[in-house]
């Protein structure tokens, strides 16, 4: 039996932006608000794949490599909380069409490959805090960061020594 890995497709945030978001989070949320996601783990999930065999990973990677789509700019200017999943998130008020198309293609390919896809509509977000079991004050509008998205990444989620680490396995460039 082949070993499985917990995988997902995502957009990686540039390291300087990760640091700015972490600083903003520290200035705007009290420590009791929830468990902060490590700077290196900040990302925007496009399609969650779950436990995937090596054979299925290769097939999904081949399909991802056939995607032809231009890059786009992502504006992070929205935040909120989902009490049910105990998450505080950072997102975008106006998701660019390129982001929605890329997520849609990856989610459709994952579903065709037998990876369960949530029936919930895609809500592009970056998880800032986990275990946020109580309502927290969300900073007022006015914050905003943007960055060019020129590629997307297949990540492995590894839980070891009480921590989750996301390791990039493969990356695909979006067309100019």
C-alpha positions in Angstrom: 0.0 0.0 0.0 1.4 3.4 -0.9 1.8 6.1 1.6 -0.6 9.1 1.4 0.2 12.8 2.0 -2.2 15.5 3.1 -2.1 18.0 0.2 -3.6 21.2 -1.1 -3.1 23.8 -3.9 -2.6 27.3 -2.7 -1.2 30.8 -3.5 2.0 31.5 -1.5 2.3 34.9 0.0 5.6 36.7 -0.5 7.7 36.7 2.7 7.7 40.5 3.2 3.9 40.5 3.0 3.7 37.6 5.5 5.7 39.7 7.9 3.5 42.8 7.4 0.4 40.8 8.0 1.8 39.2 11.2 2.7 42.7 12.5 -0.8 44.0 11.6 -2.4 41.0 13.3 -0.3 41.6 16.5 -1.4 45.2 16.5 -5.1 44.5 15.9 -5.9 41.3 17.8 -5.5 40.6 21.5 -3.5 37.4 22.3 -6.7 35.7 23.7 -8.4 36.1 20.3 -7.1 32.8 19.0 -4.0 30.9 18.0 -1.9 32.8 15.4 -1.0 31.0 12.2 2.8 31.1 11.8 4.0 33.6 9.2 5.5 30.9 7.0 2.1 29.1 7.0 0.1 32.0 5.7 -1.4 31.1 2.3 -4.6 31.2 0.3 -6.0 27.7 -0.3 -7.3 27.2 -3.9 -8.3 23.5 -3.5 -8.0 21.1 -0.6 -7.1 17.6 -1.7 -7.0 15.7 1.6 -5.0 12.4 1.9 -3.6 11.6 -1.6 -1.6 8.7 -2.8 1.6 9.3 -4.8 -0.1 8.1 -8.0 -3.0 10.5 -7.5 -0.6 13.3 -6.7 1.3 12.8 -9.9 -2.0 12.8 -11.9 -3.2 16.0 -10.2 0.2 17.6 -10.8 0.0 16.7 -14.5 -3.4 18.3 -14.7 -2.2 21.4 -12.9 0.6 21.7 -15.3 -1.9 21.9 -18.2 -3.6 25.0 -16.8 -3.0 28.0 -19.0 -4.1 31.2 -17.3 -2.6 34.7 -16.9 -1.4 35.9 -13.6 -3.4 38.5 -11.6 -3.1 41.0 -8.7 -4.6 40.0 -5.4 -5.8 42.8 -3.1 -6.2 41.8 0.6 -8.7 44.3 2.0 -11.3 42.4 4.0 -11.3 40.4 7.2 -13.8 38.5 9.2 -14.5 35.6 11.5 -16.2 32.3 11.1 -17.4 31.3 14.6 -18.4 27.8 13.5 -14.9 26.9 12.2 -13.3 29.1 14.9 -11.2 31.0 12.3 -10.3 34.7 11.8 -9.4 35.4 8.2 -8.1 38.0 5.8 -9.5 38.1 2.4 -10.5 40.2 -0.6 -13.7 42.3 -1.2 -13.5 41.8 -4.9 -11.8 38.5 -5.9 -10.1 38.9 -9.3 -11.6 36.7 -12.0 -8.3 35.0 -12.5 -8.3 33.8 -8.8 -11.9 32.5 -9.1 -11.1 30.7 -12.4 -7.9 29.1 -11.1 -9.6 27.8 -8.0 -12.5 26.6 -10.0 -10.3 24.6 -12.4 -8.2 23.1 -9.6 -11.3 22.2 -7.5 -13.0 20.6 -10.6 -9.8 18.6 -11.4 -9.5 17.5 -7.8 -13.2 16.4 -7.7 -12.7 14.4 -11.0 -9.7 12.7 -9.4 -11.8 11.6 -6.4 -10.8 14.3 -3.9 -13.8 15.5 -1.9 -14.6 19.1 -2.5 -16.8 21.1 -0.1 -20.1 22.1 -1.6 -19.6 25.5 0.1 -18.8 28.3 -2.5 -15.1 29.2 -2.7 -14.4 32.0 -0.3 -10.8 33.1 -0.9 -9.1 33.8 2.5 -5.9 33.5 4.5 -6.4 32.1 8.0 -4.9 34.4 10.5 -6.1 32.9 13.8 -7.3 29.4 14.7 -9.3 28.3 17.8 -11.0 31.7 17.9 -14.0 30.4 19.9 -15.4 33.8 20.9 -16.4 36.7 18.7 -13.4 39.1 18.2 -13.3 42.7 17.1 -12.4 42.9 13.4 -10.3 45.9 12.5 -12.2 48.6 10.6 -11.8 48.8 6.8 -8.8 50.8 5.6 -6.1 48.1 5.7 -5.0 46.9 2.3 -2.1 45.0 0.7 -1.8 43.8 -2.8 0.7 41.5 -4.6 1.0 40.0 -8.1 0.1 36.3 -8.3 2.4 34.7 -10.8 2.3 31.1 -9.7 0.5 28.5 -7.6 1.8 25.8 -5.4 1.1 22.2 -4.3 1.7 22.0 -0.6 2.0 19.1 1.8 0.6 19.6 5.3 2.8 17.8 7.9 1.9 17.6 11.6 4.9 16.9 13.8 5.9 17.8 17.3 2.6 19.6 18.0 2.9 21.9 15.0 1.6 21.9 11.4 4.1 22.9 8.7 3.2 23.5 5.1 5.9 22.3 2.7 5.8 23.4 -1.0 6.2 20.3 -3.2 5.7 21.7 -6.7 5.0 25.1 -8.3 3.4 26.2 -11.6 3.9 29.6 -13.3 0.9 31.4 -14.6 1.1 32.8 -18.1 2.1 36.4 -18.7 
